[in-house]
Amino acid sequence: MRLYAIGDIHLGHKLNLESLASLRSHPEDGLILCGDVGETAEHLRAAFEKACACFKHVFWVPGNHELYTMPGATEQLKGEDKYQACVEIARQWGVLTPEDPYMRWEGEGEPCIIALVFTLYDYTFRPDDVSREDAIAWALEEGIQASDEFLLHPDPYETRDAWCQARVTRTETWLQEAAVQGVPLIIVNHWPLRQDLVYIPAVPRFSLWCGTKQTHDWHVWFNASVVVTGHLHVRRTDWIDGVRFEECSLGYPRQWQEARDMGADINSMLREILPGPPAPSSDSVKTIWRRHG
């Protein structure tokens, strides 16, 4: 039993949807889908159907795109209602979500607990001299504004910040309960847990929509061995405090065109989480950039 991950497969793009069809069978392994499968129920069903046909265990956490209320959609579900509708679709396929008890993994490598979490963001990934009130204007100075501001509604919460706070508070309780079992955690979230891992040079001020500073030390507090995220569309592996951080997004077709030109397909872009590479001998190990998978 090996555990793989991929995020941000964005099935609303035809090439990505067609690429999913070539996913190979791993009948004894597990697959993490770490958010941004797509915007619609049809995207989720397509992903879960294929993933469950190929893998023994499938795990999913939501990204911002799953939470979008798309104009013209038959059901105009918003916020928490949209999220719960996604969870129900996952359960139809037996896919585990952040609303399910954490699974103990007994595959290759040491036993661990797969902690699926959903935190959102609270606009704190910004410079210290930029206030929350000025944050959106700060991003707009560079022409940056996430579609979330129009499509991701926080209902029934007043703001996305408030929804994020509720998710963080709830998740910390669950992680603490898991951590006291003495088994390392694999923490899976769509959004990065740390601001220092947000590297998006083309749109640096997009960091506002990339996480919350409240999760900065979760990997230490909750005895993580690996942290799995997506969202940035910048594939990389880092080690911090002896913990491996894996950003495993696929991205839009143009963002993995270079990998395809090198002969990669969606199978090449899966990231092995467990057993994974051996830990480095020094904390000074450099980031491994995963441009080609």
C-alpha beads as a LAMMPS data file, in Angstrom:
LAMMPS data file: protein, C-alpha beads

293 atoms
292 bonds

1 atom types
1 bond types

-500.0 500.0 xlo xhi
-500.0 500.0 ylo yhi
-500.0 500.0 zlo zhi

Masses

1 110.0

Atoms # bond

1 1 1 0.000 0.000 0.000
2 1 1 1.506 3.271 -1.189
3 1 1 -0.102 6.661 -0.781
4 1 1 -0.096 9.192 -3.632
5 1 1 -1.440 12.737 -3.962
6 1 1 -2.395 15.201 -6.634
7 1 1 -4.268 18.477 -6.422
8 1 1 -5.723 21.174 -8.621
9 1 1 -6.678 18.902 -11.487
10 1 1 -9.268 21.477 -12.639
11 1 1 -11.517 19.228 -14.680
12 1 1 -13.302 22.220 -16.158
13 1 1 -10.388 22.292 -18.596
14 1 1 -10.904 19.763 -21.388
15 1 1 -7.278 18.648 -21.565
16 1 1 -7.167 17.901 -17.844
17 1 1 -10.416 15.947 -18.030
18 1 1 -9.091 13.929 -20.957
19 1 1 -5.815 13.331 -19.109
20 1 1 -7.675 11.902 -16.122
21 1 1 -8.886 9.064 -18.343
22 1 1 -5.310 7.745 -18.590
23 1 1 -4.925 7.315 -14.822
24 1 1 -3.481 3.841 -14.235
25 1 1 -4.729 1.234 -11.791
26 1 1 -3.200 1.047 -8.280
27 1 1 -5.453 -1.601 -6.728
28 1 1 -3.680 -1.698 -3.351
29 1 1 -2.809 2.007 -3.014
30 1 1 -4.406 5.249 -1.864
31 1 1 -4.892 8.583 -3.611
32 1 1 -5.330 12.034 -2.069
33 1 1 -7.174 14.640 -4.138
34 1 1 -6.154 17.817 -2.328
35 1 1 -8.677 20.281 -3.660
36 1 1 -9.683 22.161 -6.793
37 1 1 -11.043 19.140 -8.614
38 1 1 -13.434 21.541 -10.315
39 1 1 -16.407 23.806 -9.799
40 1 1 -19.373 21.487 -10.325
41 1 1 -20.918 18.305 -9.024
42 1 1 -20.162 16.731 -12.406
43 1 1 -16.456 17.458 -11.969
44 1 1 -16.457 15.809 -8.557
45 1 1 -18.320 12.753 -9.790
46 1 1 -15.926 12.331 -12.731
47 1 1 -12.905 12.552 -10.443
48 1 1 -14.282 10.232 -7.787
49 1 1 -15.487 7.656 -10.307
50 1 1 -12.078 7.401 -11.954
51 1 1 -10.065 7.602 -8.734
52 1 1 -12.151 4.952 -6.992
53 1 1 -11.854 2.664 -10.016
54 1 1 -8.058 2.930 -9.859
55 1 1 -7.283 3.125 -6.123
56 1 1 -8.296 1.151 -3.056
57 1 1 -8.652 4.267 -0.876
58 1 1 -9.482 7.798 -2.030
59 1 1 -9.305 10.952 0.072
60 1 1 -10.528 14.467 -0.766
61 1 1 -10.303 17.934 0.755
62 1 1 -12.036 20.954 -0.783
63 1 1 -10.304 23.778 -2.539
64 1 1 -11.738 27.174 -3.277
65 1 1 -13.055 26.078 -6.686
66 1 1 -15.313 23.373 -5.233
67 1 1 -16.874 26.079 -3.062
68 1 1 -17.719 28.413 -5.951
69 1 1 -21.317 29.310 -6.691
70 1 1 -21.189 29.447 -10.468
71 1 1 -23.511 31.781 -12.406
72 1 1 -26.151 29.797 -14.230
73 1 1 -25.774 26.691 -12.052
74 1 1 -29.045 24.831 -11.482
75 1 1 -28.567 24.880 -7.723
76 1 1 -27.277 28.158 -6.330
77 1 1 -25.820 26.651 -3.175
78 1 1 -23.534 28.946 -1.212
79 1 1 -20.873 28.627 1.434
80 1 1 -21.382 25.846 3.951
81 1 1 -24.285 24.412 1.957
82 1 1 -22.082 24.085 -1.139
83 1 1 -19.359 22.403 0.908
84 1 1 -21.774 19.925 2.485
85 1 1 -23.189 19.068 -0.946
86 1 1 -19.646 18.203 -2.066
87 1 1 -19.156 16.045 1.031
88 1 1 -22.346 14.138 0.229
89 1 1 -21.130 13.414 -3.296
90 1 1 -17.849 12.111 -1.887
91 1 1 -19.696 9.815 0.492
92 1 1 -21.662 8.334 -2.404
93 1 1 -18.323 7.042 -3.690
94 1 1 -16.878 6.086 -0.297
95 1 1 -14.341 8.917 -0.549
96 1 1 -13.117 10.195 2.831
97 1 1 -13.437 13.933 3.573
98 1 1 -12.585 16.366 6.393
99 1 1 -15.976 15.537 7.905
100 1 1 -15.042 11.875 8.437
101 1 1 -12.988 10.288 11.226
102 1 1 -9.292 10.291 10.438
103 1 1 -8.059 7.024 8.945
104 1 1 -5.105 5.113 10.370
105 1 1 -2.811 4.146 7.488
106 1 1 -0.958 0.830 7.712
107 1 1 0.711 0.827 4.312
108 1 1 4.384 1.026 3.380
109 1 1 6.426 3.023 5.869
110 1 1 5.474 3.674 9.476
111 1 1 1.825 3.687 10.575
112 1 1 0.275 7.143 10.479
113 1 1 -3.032 8.953 10.680
114 1 1 -4.318 10.712 7.575
115 1 1 -5.781 13.991 8.832
116 1 1 -7.933 15.621 6.162
117 1 1 -8.537 19.283 6.976
118 1 1 -10.342 22.286 5.526
119 1 1 -9.215 25.713 6.721
120 1 1 -9.887 28.342 4.043
121 1 1 -7.935 31.607 4.453
122 1 1 -8.216 34.856 6.402
123 1 1 -6.105 37.316 4.380
124 1 1 -3.235 37.202 6.933
125 1 1 -0.657 36.154 4.325
126 1 1 0.294 39.800 3.777
127 1 1 3.070 42.191 4.864
128 1 1 2.970 43.343 8.489
129 1 1 2.463 46.958 7.451
130 1 1 -0.710 46.157 5.483
131 1 1 -3.887 46.080 7.559
132 1 1 -6.800 43.745 6.959
133 1 1 -8.912 46.733 5.932
134 1 1 -6.357 47.683 3.277
135 1 1 -5.491 44.157 2.123
136 1 1 -7.737 43.948 -0.944
137 1 1 -6.667 47.410 -2.094
138 1 1 -3.030 46.361 -1.621
139 1 1 -3.534 43.404 -3.969
140 1 1 -5.442 45.531 -6.464
141 1 1 -2.451 47.869 -6.731
142 1 1 -0.854 45.050 -8.749
143 1 1 -4.080 44.162 -10.549
144 1 1 -4.643 41.078 -8.399
145 1 1 -8.062 39.992 -7.180
146 1 1 -9.160 36.402 -6.721
147 1 1 -12.368 35.136 -8.296
148 1 1 -13.229 34.062 -4.755
149 1 1 -14.301 37.617 -4.022
150 1 1 -17.243 37.100 -6.378
151 1 1 -17.849 33.336 -6.398
152 1 1 -16.917 31.976 -2.950
153 1 1 -19.622 32.982 -0.487
154 1 1 -19.141 32.474 3.283
155 1 1 -22.816 31.832 4.181
156 1 1 -23.942 31.482 6.921
157 1 1 -20.863 33.338 8.192
158 1 1 -20.598 37.075 7.626
159 1 1 -17.118 36.891 6.117
160 1 1 -14.619 34.378 4.765
161 1 1 -12.398 35.339 7.697
162 1 1 -15.097 34.194 10.116
163 1 1 -15.632 30.924 8.255
164 1 1 -11.878 30.342 8.310
165 1 1 -11.764 30.969 12.065
166 1 1 -14.558 28.481 12.682
167 1 1 -12.783 25.838 10.576
168 1 1 -9.426 26.427 12.291
169 1 1 -10.934 26.181 15.771
170 1 1 -12.780 22.984 14.944
171 1 1 -9.820 21.410 13.173
172 1 1 -7.363 22.126 15.987
173 1 1 -9.568 20.114 18.343
174 1 1 -9.641 17.145 15.963
175 1 1 -5.892 17.311 15.299
176 1 1 -5.136 17.411 19.010
177 1 1 -7.282 14.343 19.608
178 1 1 -5.420 12.536 16.840
179 1 1 -1.950 13.669 17.927
180 1 1 -2.269 12.277 21.452
181 1 1 -2.473 8.778 19.969
182 1 1 1.283 8.944 19.443
183 1 1 1.127 8.118 15.732
184 1 1 2.520 10.639 13.202
185 1 1 -0.022 12.584 11.171
186 1 1 -0.220 13.182 7.460
187 1 1 -1.926 16.596 7.406
188 1 1 -3.765 17.240 4.137
189 1 1 -5.155 20.669 3.275
190 1 1 -5.743 22.522 0.036
191 1 1 -4.211 25.763 1.282
192 1 1 -0.556 25.962 2.432
193 1 1 -0.083 25.934 6.192
194 1 1 2.812 28.400 6.121
195 1 1 3.255 31.778 4.456
196 1 1 6.964 31.128 3.848
197 1 1 6.008 28.324 1.455
198 1 1 3.911 30.606 -0.733
199 1 1 6.065 31.314 -3.786
200 1 1 4.074 32.627 -6.736
201 1 1 6.399 35.120 -8.429
202 1 1 3.993 35.969 -11.252
203 1 1 1.277 37.111 -8.799
204 1 1 2.909 37.546 -5.368
205 1 1 0.025 39.517 -3.872
206 1 1 -2.302 36.593 -4.532
207 1 1 -0.889 35.384 -1.197
208 1 1 -3.927 36.983 0.470
209 1 1 -6.066 34.046 -0.679
210 1 1 -3.503 31.356 0.178
211 1 1 -3.965 30.512 3.850
212 1 1 -3.913 31.665 7.452
213 1 1 -1.022 32.343 9.799
214 1 1 -2.890 30.381 12.464
215 1 1 -1.657 27.113 10.915
216 1 1 2.040 28.102 10.785
217 1 1 3.171 25.623 13.464
218 1 1 0.581 22.889 13.066
219 1 1 3.230 20.498 11.720
220 1 1 5.036 20.745 15.080
221 1 1 2.060 21.024 17.407
222 1 1 0.344 17.966 15.968
223 1 1 3.267 15.624 15.284
224 1 1 3.106 15.657 11.491
225 1 1 5.479 13.608 9.376
226 1 1 4.181 14.974 6.052
227 1 1 2.033 17.979 5.104
228 1 1 0.256 17.716 1.739
229 1 1 -1.175 20.802 0.016
230 1 1 -1.989 22.270 -3.393
231 1 1 -3.477 25.607 -4.479
232 1 1 -0.288 27.362 -5.617
233 1 1 0.233 25.498 -8.911
234 1 1 3.946 25.526 -8.031
235 1 1 5.006 21.941 -7.406
236 1 1 7.716 21.516 -4.763
237 1 1 9.032 19.488 -1.824
238 1 1 10.433 21.100 1.332
239 1 1 11.600 19.935 4.727
240 1 1 10.969 22.128 7.782
241 1 1 11.631 20.998 11.348
242 1 1 12.154 17.493 10.013
243 1 1 8.685 17.478 8.406
244 1 1 8.229 16.993 4.665
245 1 1 5.964 19.502 2.917
246 1 1 4.573 18.462 -0.473
247 1 1 2.866 20.910 -2.840
248 1 1 1.418 18.531 -5.402
249 1 1 -0.845 20.572 -7.677
250 1 1 -1.270 19.728 -11.339
251 1 1 -2.583 23.113 -12.446
252 1 1 -4.125 24.490 -15.600
253 1 1 -3.040 22.882 -18.898
254 1 1 -0.542 25.637 -19.714
255 1 1 1.057 25.208 -16.287
256 1 1 2.064 21.607 -16.887
257 1 1 2.664 21.960 -20.631
258 1 1 6.417 21.786 -20.090
259 1 1 6.014 18.505 -18.238
260 1 1 3.888 17.113 -21.070
261 1 1 6.536 18.233 -23.555
262 1 1 9.006 16.129 -21.561
263 1 1 6.755 13.069 -21.938
264 1 1 4.849 13.315 -18.645
265 1 1 1.199 12.421 -18.219
266 1 1 -1.087 12.542 -15.205
267 1 1 0.523 9.384 -13.817
268 1 1 3.904 11.083 -13.840
269 1 1 2.444 13.983 -11.877
270 1 1 1.250 11.887 -8.925
271 1 1 3.372 12.602 -5.832
272 1 1 4.358 9.654 -3.667
273 1 1 3.538 10.618 -0.081
274 1 1 4.192 7.268 1.599
275 1 1 6.635 5.769 1.933
276 1 1 8.131 8.765 0.122
277 1 1 11.783 9.822 -0.063
278 1 1 14.106 9.362 2.929
279 1 1 14.497 12.309 5.269
280 1 1 17.520 14.497 4.528
281 1 1 20.529 14.333 6.796
282 1 1 20.575 18.094 7.316
283 1 1 18.003 20.820 7.890
284 1 1 19.772 22.871 5.243
285 1 1 18.331 20.769 2.411
286 1 1 17.094 22.904 -0.466
287 1 1 13.644 22.991 -1.992
288 1 1 13.071 20.362 -4.668
289 1 1 11.169 21.980 -7.519
290 1 1 8.842 19.504 -9.253
291 1 1 8.275 21.167 -12.620
292 1 1 8.138 17.807 -14.410
293 1 1 6.369 15.834 -11.703

Bonds

1 1 1 2
2 1 2 3
3 1 3 4
4 1 4 5
5 1 5 6
6 1 6 7
7 1 7 8
8 1 8 9
9 1 9 10
10 1 10 11
11 1 11 12
12 1 12 13
13 1 13 14
14 1 14 15
15 1 15 16
16 1 16 17
17 1 17 18
18 1 18 19
19 1 19 20
20 1 20 21
21 1 21 22
22 1 22 23
23 1 23 24
24 1 24 25
25 1 25 26
26 1 26 27
27 1 27 28
28 1 28 29
29 1 29 30
30 1 30 31
31 1 31 32
32 1 32 33
33 1 33 34
34 1 34 35
35 1 35 36
36 1 36 37
37 1 37 38
38 1 38 39
39 1 39 40
40 1 40 41
41 1 41 42
42 1 42 43
43 1 43 44
44 1 44 45
45 1 45 46
46 1 46 47
47 1 47 48
48 1 48 49
49 1 49 50
50 1 50 51
51 1 51 52
52 1 52 53
53 1 53 54
54 1 54 55
55 1 55 56
56 1 56 57
57 1 57 58
58 1 58 59
59 1 59 60
60 1 60 61
61 1 61 62
62 1 62 63
63 1 63 64
64 1 64 65
65 1 65 66
66 1 66 67
67 1 67 68
68 1 68 69
69 1 69 70
70 1 70 71
71 1 71 72
72 1 72 73
73 1 73 74
74 1 74 75
75 1 75 76
76 1 76 77
77 1 77 78
78 1 78 79
79 1 79 80
80 1 80 81
81 1 81 82
82 1 82 83
83 1 83 84
84 1 84 85
85 1 85 86
86 1 86 87
87 1 87 88
88 1 88 89
89 1 89 90
90 1 90 91
91 1 91 92
92 1 92 93
93 1 93 94
94 1 94 95
95 1 95 96
96 1 96 97
97 1 97 98
98 1 98 99
99 1 99 100
100 1 100 101
101 1 101 102
102 1 102 103
103 1 103 104
104 1 104 105
105 1 105 106
106 1 106 107
107 1 107 108
108 1 108 109
109 1 109 110
110 1 110 111
111 1 111 112
112 1 112 113
113 1 113 114
114 1 114 115
115 1 115 116
116 1 116 117
117 1 117 118
118 1 118 119
119 1 119 120
120 1 120 121
121 1 121 122
122 1 122 123
123 1 123 124
124 1 124 125
125 1 125 126
126 1 126 127
127 1 127 128
128 1 128 129
129 1 129 130
130 1 130 131
131 1 131 132
132 1 132 133
133 1 133 134
134 1 134 135
135 1 135 136
136 1 136 137
137 1 137 138
138 1 138 139
139 1 139 140
140 1 140 141
141 1 141 142
142 1 142 143
143 1 143 144
144 1 144 145
145 1 145 146
146 1 146 147
147 1 147 148
148 1 148 149
149 1 149 150
150 1 150 151
151 1 151 152
152 1 152 153
153 1 153 154
154 1 154 155
155 1 155 156
156 1 156 157
157 1 157 158
158 1 158 159
159 1 159 160
160 1 160 161
161 1 161 162
162 1 162 163
163 1 163 164
164 1 164 165
165 1 165 166
166 1 166 167
167 1 167 168
168 1 168 169
169 1 169 170
170 1 170 171
171 1 171 172
172 1 172 173
173 1 173 174
174 1 174 175
175 1 175 176
176 1 176 177
177 1 177 178
178 1 178 179
179 1 179 180
180 1 180 181
181 1 181 182
182 1 182 183
183 1 183 184
184 1 184 185
185 1 185 186
186 1 186 187
187 1 187 188
188 1 188 189
189 1 189 190
190 1 190 191
191 1 191 192
192 1 192 193
193 1 193 194
194 1 194 195
195 1 195 196
196 1 196 197
197 1 197 198
198 1 198 199
199 1 199 200
200 1 200 201
201 1 201 202
202 1 202 203
203 1 203 204
204 1 204 205
205 1 205 206
206 1 206 207
207 1 207 208
208 1 208 209
209 1 209 210
210 1 210 211
211 1 211 212
212 1 212 213
213 1 213 214
214 1 214 215
215 1 215 216
216 1 216 217
217 1 217 218
218 1 218 219
219 1 219 220
220 1 220 221
221 1 221 222
222 1 222 223
223 1 223 224
224 1 224 225
225 1 225 226
226 1 226 227
227 1 227 228
228 1 228 229
229 1 229 230
230 1 230 231
231 1 231 232
232 1 232 233
233 1 233 234
234 1 234 235
235 1 235 236
236 1 236 237
237 1 237 238
238 1 238 239
239 1 239 240
240 1 240 241
241 1 241 242
242 1 242 243
243 1 243 244
244 1 244 245
245 1 245 246
246 1 246 247
247 1 247 248
248 1 248 249
249 1 249 250
250 1 250 251
251 1 251 252
252 1 252 253
253 1 253 254
254 1 254 255
255 1 255 256
256 1 256 257
257 1 257 258
258 1 258 259
259 1 259 260
260 1 260 261
261 1 261 262
262 1 262 263
263 1 263 264
264 1 264 265
265 1 265 266
266 1 266 267
267 1 267 268
268 1 268 269
269 1 269 270
270 1 270 271
271 1 271 272
272 1 272 273
273 1 273 274
274 1 274 275
275 1 275 276
276 1 276 277
277 1 277 278
278 1 278 279
279 1 279 280
280 1 280 281
281 1 281 282
282 1 282 283
283 1 283 284
284 1 284 285
285 1 285 286
286 1 286 287
287 1 287 288
288 1 288 289
289 1 289 290
290 1 290 291
291 1 291 292
292 1 292 293
